[in-house]
C-alpha cells in the first residue's frame, strides 16, 4: 500500500477535540464521537440563528454547508451528504498530506 492515496478528514480537528474530551472526561473519545458532537452543535446553532425556519429543507441543504470538527460538511437535497476531506498518501512514517481538506465548499458544486 506504500504510496497509495486515500481520503480522510484533517487530523487536526480530531486531535483538538480529543484533547478537550480527555481533559474533561479522563479518557479518549471514540473516533465517531465527532459525528455526534457536530450533530448537536449544528442543531444548537440552527435553533439560535434560524428561528422557526431552523429545520427547513432550504436551511439544511444550504450549499455552503456547515463547519464541523472533522471539516466542512453539507446535506444534499437528494438525502446524501458531502464532506470536505484531505487527500493523504501512505508513507513509512505515517500519512502525508497530498492535498489539504477544503475549508469551504466551492460555490456551484
VOGU-3710 file (C-alpha; in Angstrom, 3 decimals, decimal comma):
1> xxxxxxxxxx> 0,000/0,000/0,000  3,089/2,184/0,166  2,442/5,333/-1,862  -1,310/4,732/-2,023  -3,639/7,706/-1,703  -6,774/7,889/0,426  -9,320/10,478/1,553  -9,717/11,319/5,240  -10,659/14,211/7,500  -7,913/16,611/8,526
11> xxxxxxxxxx> -6,492/15,073/11,727  -6,031/18,455/13,449  -9,734/18,805/14,270  -9,943/15,394/15,920  -6,700/15,947/17,850  -8,040/19,207/19,319  -11,420/17,608/20,083  -9,697/14,619/21,714  -7,573/16,853/23,937  -10,645/18,738/25,185
21> xxxxxxxxxx> -12,555/15,487/25,689  -9,667/13,832/27,542  -9,279/16,871/29,816  -12,978/16,774/30,711  -13,656/13,015/30,908  -10,222/11,486/31,565  -10,304/9,143/28,574  -10,076/9,243/24,800  -13,252/9,653/22,730  -14,273/7,034/20,183
31> xxxxxxxxxx> -13,462/8,190/16,663  -17,122/8,656/15,720  -17,786/10,996/18,692  -17,188/13,935/16,361  -20,277/12,988/14,348  -22,500/13,220/17,423  -20,797/16,427/18,550  -21,278/18,031/15,129  -24,935/16,985/15,003  -25,728/18,519/18,390
41> xxxxxxxxxx> -23,682/21,640/17,628  -25,487/22,094/14,322  -28,924/21,782/15,947  -27,952/24,287/18,657  -26,612/26,774/16,083  -29,691/26,467/13,870  -32,049/26,935/16,816  -30,111/30,031/17,857  -29,784/31,629/14,413  -32,615/30,430/12,176
51> xxxxxxxxxx> -35,744/30,853/14,280  -38,805/28,936/13,120  -37,116/28,051/9,805  -34,263/26,203/11,572  -35,106/22,776/10,183  -36,469/23,927/6,840  -35,077/21,980/3,879  -33,559/25,136/2,375  -31,646/25,830/5,597  -30,428/22,252/5,997
61> xxxxxxxxxx> -29,358/21,935/2,353  -27,502/25,251/2,230  -24,830/24,738/-0,436  -22,206/26,437/1,763  -22,615/23,662/4,314  -21,507/23,771/7,915  -18,205/23,685/9,800  -17,609/20,590/11,909  -14,843/19,045/13,987  -13,667/16,988/11,003
71> xxxxxxxxxx> -14,124/19,814/8,494  -16,897/21,160/6,325  -19,975/19,080/5,566  -23,299/19,605/3,875  -26,568/17,852/3,266  -27,748/17,456/-0,315  -31,389/17,749/-1,466  -31,304/14,074/-2,555  -30,649/12,958/1,059  -26,923/12,324/0,697
81> xxxxxxxxxx> -24,170/14,292/2,383  -20,756/15,574/1,399  -17,628/16,160/3,456  -14,542/18,172/2,653  -11,727/15,639/3,018  -7,960/15,793/2,668  -6,068/13,525/0,287  -3,295/11,618/2,060  -0,532/9,286/0,903  0,672/6,179/2,765
91> xxxxxxxxxx> 4,321/6,562/3,792  6,608/4,580/6,130  6,321/7,433/8,656  2,531/7,644/8,553  0,075/9,541/6,384  1,372/12,527/4,410  -0,971/15,252/3,135  -1,077/15,422/-0,667  -3,956/17,913/-0,788  -5,391/19,576/2,339
101> xxxxxxxxx> -9,081/19,419/3,168  -11,066/22,410/1,898  -12,150/24,989/4,481  -15,265/25,836/2,443  -17,165/24,261/-0,431  -16,667/25,790/-3,873  -19,739/27,685/-4,990  -21,895/25,982/-7,550  -20,839/22,429/-6,645
//
